[in-house]
Amino acid sequence: MTDSFTGELAPAQDAVRVRLHSTEDLAGALVLEVAGQIDLLTSGQLADAVTAALPRRPPVLVINLSAVTFLDSTGLSVLAQAHAATTGTAVRVVAIEDGMPRRAMTLTGMDQLLPVFATPAAALAADSLR
């Protein structure tokens, strides 16, 4: 099953694209593929996608930020809320090593709250960490 959430703001630079899909790698796991800039104008789209995913109670929810070029405090807040709202779902984040989202998570200590992986495969294959 594949669900899509696409942020369609004005054709300006502030669009974010979010796609939710299930994966065969881990029974029932869901992956949110996120691309663009996550800021005050677009973080609601990410929050909506997370809100749509959590009621399904997947064993793992991977939020893939590999294609995200900017992540501000509102985006970090969505990640923290995803972690706080889960019961029985392991929330994991994918962020490339030199990318802005990884730096933001490291600087704020968010990487201590949510496990961060370099690839979706690593996030799906990891044992339950937190």
Protein Blocks (a to p, Z undefined) as FASTA:
>chain_A
ZZdddddddfbfkbccddddddfkbghiacdddedjddfklmmmmmmmmmmmmmnopabd
cddfklpcbdcfklmmmmmmmmmmpghiacdddddfklmklmmmmmnommmmpccdfbfk
lmmmpccfZZ
